[in-house]
């Protein structure tokens, strides 16, 4: 299975909104339950990351995942599900 197939972009965007609304603002973005959320300069690209995984969501829901192994990605996906159980 491709790593990217594990990502639900709509769920990730809902989690991004939750992190930015409920999280603590820092120099790196907003932090909430081990996730950091941030955007690029124009707001069209958003980032969700942990210490081991970074998800970049581009315009039109295109995305890229940077991680070193599938276990890290599985933990990241479980965290997204925990923060957005629907």
WOCOR-V709469 format. One record per residue. N is the residue number from 1. SS is DSSP state (H for helix, E for strand, C for the rest). OMEGA is omega in whole degrees, 0 to 359 (999 if undefined). Layout:
n=<N:N>
ss=<SS:SS>
omega=<OMEGA:OMEGA>
This chain:
n=<1:2:3:4:5:6:7:8:9:10:11:12:13:14:15:16:17:18:19:20:21:22:23:24:25:26:27:28:29:30:31:32:33:34:35:36:37:38:39:40:41:42:43:44:45:46:47:48:49:50:51:52:53:54:55:56:57:58:59:60:61:62:63:64:65:66:67:68:69:70:71:72:73:74:75:76:77:78:79:80:81:82:83:84:85:86>
ss=<C:C:H:H:H:H:C:C:H:H:H:H:H:H:H:H:H:H:H:H:H:H:C:E:E:E:C:C:E:E:E:E:C:C:E:E:E:E:E:C:C:C:C:C:C:E:E:E:E:C:C:C:E:E:E:E:E:C:H:H:H:C:E:E:E:E:E:C:C:H:H:H:H:H:H:H:H:H:H:H:H:H:H:C:C:C>
omega=<176:181:184:182:180:185:171:187:180:177:180:178:175:177:177:179:180:180:181:179:187:185:178:180:177:176:182:184:177:180:183:176:177:177:170:179:177:179:172:187:183:178:181:178:180:182:169:182:168:178:187:184:171:176:177:179:182:175:181:175:169:182:179:178:173:176:184:179:184:179:177:179:177:178:178:179:178:177:177:179:179:181:178:188:183:999>
